[in-house]
Amino acid sequence: MQPHDKAARFFLVAQVMAALGAFAGALVLPYRFSGMAAVHIHLALALGALPLIFGAMGHFVPVLTRSRSAPLGIVLLIPFAAIGGAVAVMLFARASLVQLAWPASAVAVAAAALLGWAFRRGRRCLGSPHPGLQWYLAALVCLVAALLAVLAMNVWPEQRLALKRFHLHLNLFGFIGLTAIGTLQVLLPTAAGRLDQGAARRLRQDVLPAVLGAVLLALGAVYLPGLAWAGLALWLWVSARVAISWLTLYRDALFSWHGAAPSLAAALAGFALALLAGAAHGAGAVPSSTAGHVFVAAFLLPLVSGAVSQLLPLWLRPGSQNAWHAEVRRRLGRWGGARALLFLAGGVGLALNGPLGFAPVSAAMLLFFWGLGRAVTLRRSF
């Protein structure tokens, strides 16, 4: 274990809490303050999801490449990205849009550094790396392209709206979507306690359709809506293949009232809802705030709460797994199935532009924090 591994775990846990707060703020802001769509979307994505994904990649890339843990420079990308996201949110709040090139450039450099590190780890891997690494590499390429679109807004101000839509959709369904769906196919079998023998083959086969789907969704939001529907079809096909495998192998775990698996499965279902909302936004049928609400409530919240239920014990106490880890996971996963249903119900409610969607989302968050409180107070000598 390297000396800075403790710092890496601290940053990860701190960013999980920051992300949950950012997601909650992103849901509430538009109803408290008018004209804040860009602020609340970037609160969820730039300040919440982006640094958390950087941290998750720093954790999973060594696993996928069977190599040592991430170096200090990669670990520090978590707070660096969080600072960049916070600056972007503040600039949007002050309507200082021209200055957005600075945080976008900084985060693009950080993403390129993470991409280069992950690529080198894959090249130096003994044998072939896990195919999930390809999803991370593709996701980071999408992020860099989406950030370059922000820089292009200052060069072609007349294309600002088109570039903004391209940036948003490539981030949602390229960077975040590829990272999440690639990770879920490794994480859910671990949470269910049974291998998915077809996961590696599916990851190899589906990475190109998923990338193409993300690109078509982004281009469709800019130029031809028909491209967005084609991208939607590709992403739904990829998601359906995962869902069919999970229903065949893990039906009992997916429909349980407790555990991390129901939340992770709800994230996959929520991603399908977010895809529909994103394609509808690209076609001009729904506003960006509505699509953003669906993405956060139905996808990001069950994804993060389910992943934390499985991974937090490992981050708090790495090494051999024992009864303490099992009990912490049990407490974190308590009523995980109920949370999954509430998150999905809230996403649907928010998609219908109804503030009533807040009620199930709030109930799900209270259930999660109740389990989190019970978990972190467990005696270390258990």
C-alpha positions in Angstrom: 0.0 0.0 0.0 1.4 3.4 -1.0 1.6 6.2 1.6 -1.0 8.4 -0.2 -3.6 5.6 -0.4 -5.2 6.9 2.8 -5.6 10.3 1.2 -7.2 8.7 -1.9 -9.8 7.0 0.3 -10.4 10.3 2.2 -11.0 12.2 -1.0 -13.3 9.5 -2.4 -15.5 9.4 0.7 -15.5 13.2 1.0 -16.5 13.5 -2.7 -19.3 11.0 -2.3 -20.8 13.2 0.4 -20.2 16.3 -1.7 -21.8 14.7 -4.7 -25.0 13.7 -2.8 -25.3 17.3 -1.6 -24.8 18.6 -5.1 -27.4 16.3 -6.5 -29.9 17.4 -3.9 -29.1 21.0 -4.6 -29.5 20.5 -8.3 -33.0 19.2 -7.8 -34.1 22.0 -5.5 -32.5 25.1 -7.2 -34.8 25.4 -10.2 -37.9 25.5 -7.9 -36.3 28.1 -5.5 -34.7 30.4 -8.1 -35.9 31.0 -11.6 -33.4 31.1 -14.5 -30.9 28.8 -12.8 -31.0 25.8 -15.2 -27.3 26.0 -16.1 -26.3 26.5 -12.5 -28.2 23.4 -11.2 -27.1 21.2 -14.1 -23.4 22.1 -13.5 -23.9 21.7 -9.8 -24.9 18.1 -10.3 -22.4 17.3 -13.1 -19.4 19.5 -12.7 -19.2 19.6 -8.9 -20.9 16.3 -8.1 -20.4 13.7 -10.8 -17.1 14.8 -12.5 -14.8 14.6 -9.4 -16.5 11.5 -8.2 -15.9 9.7 -11.5 -12.3 10.8 -11.5 -12.0 9.2 -8.1 -13.8 6.0 -9.2 -11.5 5.7 -12.2 -8.5 6.1 -9.9 -9.9 3.2 -7.8 -11.0 0.9 -10.6 -8.2 1.3 -13.3 -5.6 -0.5 -11.1 -8.2 -3.3 -10.6 -8.9 -3.6 -14.3 -5.2 -3.6 -15.2 -4.1 -5.7 -12.2 -1.5 -3.0 -11.2 -0.6 -1.0 -8.2 -2.8 1.8 -6.8 -3.0 5.2 -8.4 -0.1 7.6 -7.9 -0.5 10.8 -5.9 -0.9 13.0 -9.0 -3.9 11.0 -10.1 -5.4 11.0 -6.6 -5.1 14.9 -6.5 -7.2 15.1 -9.6 -10.3 14.5 -7.4 -10.0 17.8 -5.4 -8.7 19.6 -8.6 -11.8 18.6 -10.5 -14.0 19.6 -7.6 -12.4 23.0 -7.5 -12.9 23.4 -11.3 -16.5 22.3 -11.0 -17.1 24.8 -8.2 -15.6 27.6 -10.2 -17.8 26.8 -13.2 -20.9 26.8 -11.0 -20.0 30.2 -9.6 -19.3 31.6 -13.0 -22.7 30.5 -14.2 -24.3 32.0 -11.1 -22.7 35.3 -12.0 -23.4 34.9 -15.7 -19.7 35.2 -16.4 -19.9 32.9 -19.4 -16.8 34.1 -21.3 -14.6 33.1 -18.3 -15.8 29.5 -18.4 -12.9 28.8 -20.8 -10.5 28.8 -17.8 -12.1 26.0 -15.7 -13.0 24.1 -18.9 -9.3 24.2 -20.0 -8.1 23.2 -16.6 -10.4 20.2 -16.3 -9.7 19.2 -20.0 -6.0 19.0 -19.1 -6.8 16.9 -16.0 -9.0 14.6 -18.0 -6.2 14.2 -20.6 -3.8 13.4 -17.8 -6.2 10.7 -16.4 -6.7 9.4 -19.9 -3.0 9.1 -20.5 -2.4 7.4 -17.2 -5.2 4.9 -17.8 -4.0 4.2 -21.3 -0.4 3.5 -20.1 -1.7 1.2 -17.4 -3.6 -0.8 -20.0 -0.5 -1.0 -22.3 1.8 -2.2 -19.5 -0.7 -4.7 -18.1 0.4 -8.2 -17.8 -1.8 -9.9 -20.3 -4.9 -8.1 -21.7 -6.6 -5.6 -19.4 -10.2 -6.1 -18.4 -12.5 -4.8 -21.3 -14.1 -2.3 -18.9 -11.0 -0.2 -19.3 -12.0 0.6 -22.9 -15.2 2.1 -21.5 -13.2 4.4 -19.3 -10.9 5.5 -22.1 -13.9 6.2 -24.4 -15.6 8.1 -21.6 -12.6 10.4 -21.0 -12.3 11.1 -24.8 -15.9 12.1 -24.7 -15.2 14.4 -21.7 -12.3 16.1 -23.5 -14.3 16.6 -26.6 -17.2 18.1 -24.6 -14.8 20.5 -22.8 -13.3 21.5 -26.1 -16.8 22.5 -27.2 -16.9 25.0 -24.3 -13.6 26.6 -25.6 -15.1 26.7 -29.1 -18.0 28.8 -27.8 -15.6 31.8 -27.6 -14.3 31.2 -31.1 -17.7 30.8 -32.7 -20.2 32.7 -30.4 -22.9 32.4 -33.1 -22.8 28.6 -32.5 -23.0 28.9 -28.7 -26.4 27.2 -28.4 -25.4 24.3 -30.7 -22.1 23.8 -28.9 -23.8 24.0 -25.5 -26.2 21.2 -26.5 -23.3 19.1 -27.9 -21.4 19.6 -24.7 -24.3 18.7 -22.4 -25.3 15.5 -24.3 -21.8 14.2 -24.8 -21.2 14.6 -21.1 -24.4 13.0 -20.0 -24.4 10.0 -22.4 -20.8 9.8 -23.3 -18.6 10.6 -20.3 -21.0 9.7 -17.5 -23.0 7.1 -19.3 -20.0 5.1 -20.6 -18.3 5.3 -17.2 -21.5 4.2 -15.3 -22.7 1.4 -17.6 -19.2 0.0 -17.9 -18.7 0.0 -14.1 -22.2 -1.4 -13.3 -21.4 -4.5 -15.3 -18.5 -5.2 -13.0 -20.0 -3.9 -9.8 -23.5 -5.5 -9.7 -22.2 -9.1 -10.0 -19.9 -8.3 -7.1 -22.8 -7.0 -5.1 -25.0 -10.0 -6.0 -22.2 -12.4 -5.1 -22.2 -14.3 -8.4 -20.2 -13.9 -11.5 -21.6 -12.8 -14.9 -19.6 -15.0 -17.2 -20.8 -13.0 -20.3 -19.9 -9.5 -18.9 -16.4 -9.3 -20.4 -17.6 -10.5 -23.8 -20.5 -8.0 -23.7 -18.2 -5.1 -22.7 -15.9 -5.8 -25.6 -18.8 -6.1 -28.1 -20.9 -3.1 -26.9 -18.3 -0.4 -26.3 -18.5 0.8 -30.0 -22.3 0.9 -30.2 -22.4 2.7 -26.9 -19.9 5.3 -28.0 -21.7 5.7 -31.4 -25.0 6.1 -29.5 -23.5 8.9 -27.3 -22.1 10.7 -30.3 -25.3 10.5 -32.3 -27.3 11.8 -29.3 -25.0 14.8 -29.0 -25.1 15.5 -32.8 -28.8 15.0 -32.9 -29.2 17.6 -30.2 -27.3 20.1 -32.5 -28.3 19.3 -36.0 -30.7 16.5 -37.0 -33.2 15.1 -34.4 -33.2 11.8 -36.3 -29.6 11.3 -35.2 -30.7 11.6 -31.6 -33.3 8.8 -32.0 -30.7 6.6 -33.7 -28.3 7.2 -30.8 -31.2 6.4 -28.4 -31.8 3.1 -30.2 -28.2 2.1 -29.9 -27.9 2.9 -26.2 -31.2 1.2 -25.4 -30.0 -1.9 -27.3 -26.8 -1.9 -25.2 -28.8 -1.4 -22.0 -31.3 -4.1 -22.9 -28.5 -6.6 -23.3 -27.3 -5.8 -19.8 -30.8 -6.0 -18.3 -31.6 -9.3 -19.9 -28.4 -10.8 -18.5 -29.1 -9.5 -15.1 -32.7 -10.7 -15.1 -31.5 -14.1 -16.0 -28.7 -14.3 -13.4 -29.7 -12.1 -10.5 -33.5 -11.9 -10.5 -33.7 -12.7 -6.8 -31.1 -10.0 -5.9 -32.6 -7.3 -8.1 -36.1 -7.6 -6.7 -35.0 -7.8 -3.1 -36.0 -5.3 -0.5 -32.5 -5.0 0.7 -28.9 -4.8 -0.6 -26.9 -2.8 -3.1 -28.1 -4.8 -6.1 -31.6 -3.2 -6.4 -30.2 0.3 -6.4 -27.6 -0.6 -9.1 -30.4 -2.2 -11.2 -32.5 0.9 -10.7 -29.7 3.0 -12.0 -29.7 1.0 -15.3 -33.5 1.5 -15.5 -33.0 5.2 -14.7 -30.4 5.5 -17.4 -33.0 4.3 -19.9 -35.4 7.0 -18.7 -32.7 9.6 -18.9 -32.0 8.5 -22.5 -35.6 9.0 -23.4 -35.6 12.4 -21.8 -32.3 13.4 -23.4 -33.5 12.4 -26.9 -36.7 14.3 -26.3 -34.7 17.4 -25.2 -32.6 17.0 -28.3 -35.8 17.1 -30.4 -37.0 20.2 -28.6 -39.8 18.4 -26.8 -38.7 18.9 -23.2 -36.5 21.6 -21.5 -33.0 20.9 -20.4 -34.1 21.3 -16.7 -36.5 18.4 -17.0 -34.0 16.1 -18.7 -31.5 17.0 -16.0 -33.9 16.2 -13.2 -34.6 12.7 -14.7 -30.8 12.1 -15.0 -30.1 13.1 -11.4 -33.1 11.5 -9.7 -33.6 8.3 -11.6 -30.0 7.6 -12.6 -27.3 9.3 -10.6 -28.9 9.0 -7.1 -29.5 5.2 -7.3 -26.1 4.7 -9.0 -24.2 6.5 -6.3 -26.1 5.2 -3.3 -25.9 1.6 -4.7 -22.1 1.9 -5.4 -21.5 3.5 -2.0 -23.4 0.6 -0.3 -21.0 -1.9 -1.9 -17.7 0.1 -1.9 -17.7 2.3 1.2 -16.6 -0.5 3.6 -13.6 -1.2 1.3 -12.7 2.4 1.3 -13.0 2.8 5.0 -11.1 -0.3 5.8 -9.1 -1.8 2.9 -7.6 -5.3 3.0 -9.1 -8.6 3.8 -12.9 -8.6 4.1 -14.4 -9.8 7.4 -17.6 -9.7 9.4 -17.2 -5.9 9.9 -17.4 -5.3 6.2 -20.3 -7.6 5.8 -22.3 -5.8 8.6 -21.5 -2.3 7.2 -22.7 -3.4 3.7 -25.9 -4.9 5.3 -26.6 -1.6 7.1 -25.9 0.5 4.0 -28.1 -1.8 1.9 -31.0 -1.8 4.3 -34.2 -1.0 2.3 -32.1 -0.7 -0.9 -35.0 -2.1 -2.9 -37.4 0.5 -1.5 -34.9 3.3 -2.2 -34.7 2.0 -5.8 -38.4 2.2 -6.3 -38.6 5.7 -4.8 -35.8 7.1 -6.9 -37.5 5.8 -10.1 -40.9 7.1 -9.0 -39.3 10.5 -8.2 -37.6 10.6 -11.6 -40.9 9.9 -13.4 -42.6 12.5 -11.3 -40.0 15.2 -12.0 -40.1 14.3 -15.7 -43.8 15.2 -15.7 -42.7 18.6 -14.4 -44.3 18.0 -11.0 -42.7 19.0 -7.7 -44.5 16.0 -6.3 -41.5 14.0 -7.6 -39.5 15.5 -4.7 -41.4 13.5 -2.1 -40.2 10.0 -3.2 -36.7 11.2 -3.9 -36.6 12.8 -0.4 -37.9 9.7 1.2 -35.2 7.6 -0.7 -32.5 9.9 0.5 -33.6 9.8 4.1 -33.6 6.0 3.9 -30.0 6.1 2.5 -28.7 8.5 5.1 -30.4 6.5 7.9 -28.5 3.4 6.7 -25.3 5.5 6.3 -25.6 6.8 9.8 -26.0 3.2 11.2 -23.0 2.0 9.2 -20.5 4.7 10.2 -21.4 4.3 13.9 -20.6 0.6 13.9 -17.7 -0.2 16.2 -14.4 -0.8 14.5 -13.8 -3.7 16.9 -17.0 -5.5 15.6 
